[in-house]
Amino acid sequence: MSLLFDIEPELPPAPSPALLQLVLASAPQRDLVLVLVNEVYNAPNDSRLNQEQLLWCQRLAKALAPDPTQMNIDDPLHYLRAWVAPAIWRRLRLSFARPRVLEVERQPKLMDSQGRLDTLWQAALWRATSAPFDDAPHAPRENSSHVLRPHD
């Protein structure tokens, strides 16, 4: 089974408190975290965010040290993949749509400062999990039939 999912038969490293919070977050909270991360890095003015959330993202983007690569990445899973250890990514990717994960993995892994990524994910997780439920973006949910499965 581990060969089908490309997961080594070993225990993954212990998750950080922030990663554990992401894994335990509800689907709307997780969606909000991803939208916030994307907004901080790319500033696309996502229409799913309200004005207060957009302002929060702009302020966080200014507070973080500038990214030396400044690439335009449209999927926040690239930043998630860069933030977590490879052994954790191999497991975490199973909770996202297969075509989306495959597209992310076709690209080289981002090389961003770990401190910057840590700060960004912790801040986005705090914002998403402390916000009232009404603040969650109305993003389309991923189709559960598109997650990675052994028969794919």
N, C-alpha and C positions, 0 to 999 in steps of 0.2 A: 504494500500500500504506500509506503514512504517513497518508493521510486515513482509511482504515478503522480504524486504531488510535488516531487523534487524536495522532499523534506528528509533530512538526516534523522535516523532513529536515535535521537538523543534529546535530553531536556534542553529547552531553550534557555538563554541567560535569563536571570531574574529581571522582570520588567521594572522600569522606573515607576514611581508613583504617578507621573503624568501619563505614561503609556497605559498603565492599568486603568486610569480614569477614562482614557479614550475608549478602551475596550469595553468598559462597563457602562459607557454613556448610552442613552437611548438613541434610536435611529435619527430623530429630528435634531438632537444635540450633536451627534456625530456629523450630520450634514452641515449644520451651522459651523462647526469647527473647520471643516474643509473649505467652506465658502469664505470664512474669515481669513484663513491662511492664504487662500488664493488672492483675496482682495489686498492683503498687506503686501504681498510680493508683486502683484501685477496691476493693481488699481484699475480693474475693468469697470468699476462702479456697477457692481452686480445689482440688478433690479430687485433681487430677493431680499436685500438688506435695507433696513430703514435708515433714515438720515443719521440717527445717533450711532448706529453700528458703522456706517461709512466713515463718520468722523473719528470714531475709535480706531478704525483700521488705519486711517491717514496719520493719526498721532503715533500709533505704534510703529508704522513704517519710518517715520521721521526719527523716532527714538532709537531704533536699531541701527547698528553700524551699516553703512552702505554695502551692498553685495557687489564684490568685485567683478563677477561674471555678467550680471545684468542680462540674463537670458529671458526671453518671453516664454514662459511655460504656462500652458493653459489648463493643466490638470494638477491639482494640489497633491495628488498621490505621488508625484515626483518628489515633493518635499517630505512626504511621509516616509518614502523609501530611503531618502538620504538621511533622515533623522534616526531611524532604527537600525539595529544590527542586522546583517544579512539573515541570520538564523531566525530572527523575529519577523522580518519581512516575509520570509517564505511561509510563515503561518498566518500572518496578518492579511496577506493578499487574498486569502481564501474567502474573506468576507466582502469582497468587491466583485463586480461583474467581470467575468473572464475576458471579454474583448478589451475592456478598459485596462486591466492589469497587463495583458499582453502588449498593448500599445505603450504603456509606461515602460515595460521591460525591454522594448525594442530600442529605447533611447539609452545613452550612457547614464550611469548614476551621477546625479548632481554632486558636486564637491562644494559644499557650503560650509561655513564655519559652524562647528557643532554647538558652540555657545549661542550663536545667533538662532539656530534652529531650535535649541532647547528653550530659549526665551520665548520665541514665537509660539511654539506648540503649547507651552505652559500658559501663556497669556490667552491664547485662543480657547484653550480648554476651560480656563477659569471663566472667560466671558460667556461661553456657550452653556456651561453647566450652572452658572449663577443667574442667567437671564430668565425672565419669566417665559413660560411656554409660548406665549403669543409672539415673542421676539424671534422664534425659530423661522428660518427662511422656508418658503413654500417650494422646495426643490422637488423635482420628480424623484420618486424612490426608485432604487435599482430593482430590476426584475430578478427575483430570487432564482429563477430558472437559469440565470446567466452566471451564477457563481461557478467556480472551478469544481469539477466533479471528475472522478476517475475515468468515466467513459468518454470524456471530451478529448 
